[in-house]
Amino acid sequence: MNKALPYQDIQTVCFAIAAVVLPFAAFVINFLFLGKSKLSGWVSTVAILVSSILSVIVFTRVWNVQQIHVKHLWFIIGDNTLYTGILLNNLSVLMLGLVSVIALPVHIYSTAYMKDDAGYSRYFQYLSFFCFSMLALVVMDNLILLYAFWELVGFSSYLLIGFWFDRATAVQANKKAFIINRIGDIGLLTAIIILFNQYHTFDIAQLFKDGGLIASSTINNGLWISGTTLTPVVWQYIACIGIFLGVAAKSAQFPLHTWLPDAMEGPTSVSALIHAATMVAAGVFLLGRVYPLFNEAELTTLAVIGCFTAFMAATIALTQNDLKRILAYSTISQLGYMVMAMGIGAYATSLFHLVTHAFFKCLLFLSAGIVIHQIKHIKEDNHLNIDPQDIANMGGLRKKLPLTFIATLIGGLALIGLPLTSGYLSKEGILVQAFEWAEHKGSAYMLLPVLASITSWLTAFYVARLILKVFYGDMHLLTLHPGIKIHIGDGGWRYKLPLVLLSLCCLFPLFSLNPLSHTQSWLLYGLSSYKGYTESIFEIIVPVVVNVLSLVVMYYAYIIYIKQSIWVSSQTGLLYRISFNEWYIDRFYNCVVVKFVLALSDMTFWFDRKVIDGFVNLLEKIGVFIAGIASWCDRYIVDGILHLSAAIVQAIGGFARRFQNGKVQYYLFSMLLAVIVVFILKILIWN
Amino acid sequence: MITLTDFMIVSAVLFCTGMFVIISKKNSIQILIGIELMLNAAILNLVAFGKYDRINNSGQMFALFAIVLAAATTAVALAIILNVYKQYKTIDPDKIKQLKD
């Protein structure tokens, strides 16, 4: 600690650190001591309970009161001194409180939801580890550690998506999530390196505060000027693109969004916490952290991409049949709203929407979890072969699961953004500001708010479709399989309590005392970049038009799905197919990117196999050939000489041996022969 | 007139016959007979050359001694062959190789 802080502040910092470290402690205890014990769930839950209480205390002390930034010397390398520390300002304490408060009901819910799973303890290890990484991510004060926890968050998400690693689809999904997040991480890392090169510091507070390093740097004549450092302006663009890639991968924005629907392979409680409420919001949080870096043109690009993502995801959600997939696409759509809000300068409203979205989307996922759980029970009790997540099988669950129905209804209405819910406050804020922004920028930009409004009506339609298909009408399973028995209910208090808590958080009083005016939320005033609204005509028109049309759309959905008096979309139309196949983006990636990468790998494999291996094999063959020659020389020349001399000796010996064969007559004969030879020779010589 | 040459020829034929018998036969008794033939060829020569000695009939005398000695050696040889037969159950000299190698 580099300067003396008042006692109160030191205590606050300690509370914040404890709030971050407690889930990690739970992870360590679970990992080292508890093994497969059922106690691990409660250890994690208690840790997150204490953590959330501490976070709320920290939140009340810091929010709108002061900014606390403590740092400690980490290491010195060359001329660069690196500090590590925590930065508690409005943004980080908001996220700190949000993450821990959302995580608490999810933990309680999980103790019941996962109780029959073989990986119960492993689940809570991962969950605690995720909470630690996420909480640390939001309070870190330098980009290096931010990046480290950014990676850890992605890693724990990877672990939890592939939690049921014996399912091939889950393994595919977590691989996909991991690879796509890698693309974003590379972007973020590049951006961090460029920023360090430009400003020689990783300190977030120094870089991004009002009047900080980034605010005081300028772009002039194609040069990016900050202090004494001059670099070509293209680096600034690359840094922004890098950060955008990081945001797009984590928050599932358009080119990199395809991992999120597949990530629904994880347990539903995980989808609620990580892939709806907290981790995917990390991208938007990062945008909030580095907001001053973006200039006007880059922000407009962000807005366009966000808006397009919101629209595209909403159209896809219209036709999906998988309960969780619908919710996943609605998450992508809402994240698109947040990014768009960042782009149009509605910084505070974007984060406001992040908070409200976290509550209602978590609620929706937990309700969906109960529904899926119950359908699974029916499936197992009656030995049916059905997909428990398919909404075509459901229907009429309103009476069987009354609390779940009410919770889903509240969450759904908040998602549509109808008055009296928290979603209304944030979403109308975004829409109103989008219209104001477009009016300010020019008529061509009007497309954006209009598209956002259309998205809002599409949202109304698919939420209505979801609720009507799941909770109204008759149970389709009963008509398909008349004989089955159904014993289902909302479940115990560990299911009910989180739903009630989150439902309360989805209503307006938590955020604003005036249920109809989005400008009066306390949350908006706490975020620094908040600009007051100009009292324009849009303030009144937009909410009214959007909501009335939303209601009309919902009634339309009611007519289609319940009364079935009109049958509009033939299920073979072009638009239906585009929507149902998710705009063919996955297929496009498979056809182009994956095939390209596979072809490239095949090529390198071929190169490896044929050229490198061929070269090695050639060397081997040459070696074998030389060794063959040596062996031939050894065998036939060296050994040959030896064998030849041995053979000569043997031949001589064999020849000499014949005279000693023990046959008396032979001796006599040879003696006679010798005598005759001597005589013949004598005669020959004589003559 | 029977000349010395005729005796020598008869003697040489006898000697060669004996030699052939010794080399070719596979029976020790026959080999012994071959030896006797050769010995007789030598005795025949002794008698034939004895005609030219200054002392009369000395050749015949020595021939008689030689015949007696030959009978004695034959007896000894037969005794040996008997013993060999006892030992090896054969009198084929090719098969008696216990001393060999």
Chai-1 contact restraints between the chains, C-beta under 6 A:
chainA,res_idxA,chainB,res_idxB,connection_type,confidence,min_distance_angstrom,max_distance_angstrom,comment,restraint_id
A,G662,B,K97,contact,1.0,0.0,6.0,A-B,restraint_1
A,G662,B,K100,contact,1.0,0.0,6.0,A-B,restraint_2
A,K663,B,D94,contact,1.0,0.0,6.0,A-B,restraint_3
A,V664,B,P93,contact,1.0,0.0,6.0,A-B,restraint_4
A,Q665,B,I23,contact,1.0,0.0,6.0,A-B,restraint_5
A,F669,B,I23,contact,1.0,0.0,6.0,A-B,restraint_6
